[in-house]
């Protein structure tokens, strides 16, 4: 009975040998190895790009917060100057 993982692997290997021949097996496994390597390389590149985007967003949001705080400080300073002028004019 074919049911376990080992049995399925054996059937696949036999099918490959019958269809491709013994001379093509090393080439097939070489191609599989290259495909695996390319997949791993793409995965690493995607992780690095995601990390860079995350860091860029964090830096950008920090810069935005700093700008927002600077605007608030400038507004508060204007309000303080206006209050000082009003106080001088009423005195």
N, C-alpha and C positions, 0 to 999 in steps of 0.2 A: 504494500500500500504506500502510496505517495502522500505524505501528510506532514512529516517533520521537515524542518529547515535543511537538515543534512541531505535528505532524500531529494529535495528540490534542487539543491546545489549540484548534486551528482548528476541529475537529469540535465541540468543546464550545461554542465561541462561536457557530457556525452554529446549533446546536441551541437555544441560549438565544434567539437572535434569532428563530428560527422559532416557538418555543413562547411566548415572553413578548412579543415585539414590541419594536420599537425604543424605544418610550416607557417601557418598564419596565426597560431596561438600567441607566440611572443609579440607579434605586431599588435594583436588585439589588446593584450594586457598593457603593452607600452602606451597605446592610445588611451586606455582607461586611466593609466597613471598620469598621463599628461592632462587629461580632462579633470581629474581630481585636483591636480596642482593648480590649474587655471581657476577652478572653482574656489579653492582656498585663497588664491591670490585676490580674486574679486571680492571675497568675503572680507579679507583684511582691508582692502582699499575702501570698501563701503563703511566699515567700522571707523577707519581713520577720518573719512569725510564727515561722517555723522558726528564724531568727536569735535572736529574743527568747527562745524556749524553750531554745535552746542556752545562751544567756547566763544564763538563770535557773537552769538545771541546774548550770552551772559555779559560779555564786554559791552555790547551795544546797549543793553538795558541798564547797565551801570552808568554809562555815559548819559543816557537819557535821564536817569534819576538825578545825576549831578546837574544837568542842565535845568531840570525842573526845580531843583532846590535853589539854584542860582537865580532863577526867575522869581521865585517866591521871596528870596532875600531882597532882591532889587525892589519888588513891590512893597515889601514891609518897610524898606528904607525910605521909599517915596512917601508912604503913609506917615512915617515918623517925622519927616521933614515938614509935611503939611500940618501935622499936629503942632509942631514947634512954631510954625508961622502963625497959626491960629492963636496959640497961647501968647505969642509976642504982641499980636494985634489987639487982643483983649486986655492986655495988661497996661 
